[in-house]
């Protein structure tokens, strides 16, 4: 089953700050590739440092390693936040994650956030019975 992460309108998903310590591979529609560094990540998306901004609304494939295993997903690029001479910060939102990728991302976030956020995250991310 594929997961389609949905933000909760009145509640922001907890974020992990990575400060560019995790490399990410981006593939844009049409086969163009870009390298990026993850600045932060959550169950609904994240923030990338890119050499050049991608177009707002671009659908991309994104892949990055975690201690729980590599995550591969589909994402939509959002409006860049900051532009520098040699880089820009651009957020993205996940639009689809496979079952295994969703589990790995959940485990990685739970582990990084610690037990204090575990129950809240697990309740939001648990697949309803019967699906």
Secondary structure, 3 states (H helix, E strand, C coil): CEECCCCECCECCCCEEEEEEEEEEEEECCCCEEEEEEEEECCCEEEEEECCCCCCCCEEEEEECCCCCCEEEEEEEEEEEEECCCCEEEEEEEEEEEHHHHHHHHHHHHHHHCHHHHHHHHHHHCCCCCC
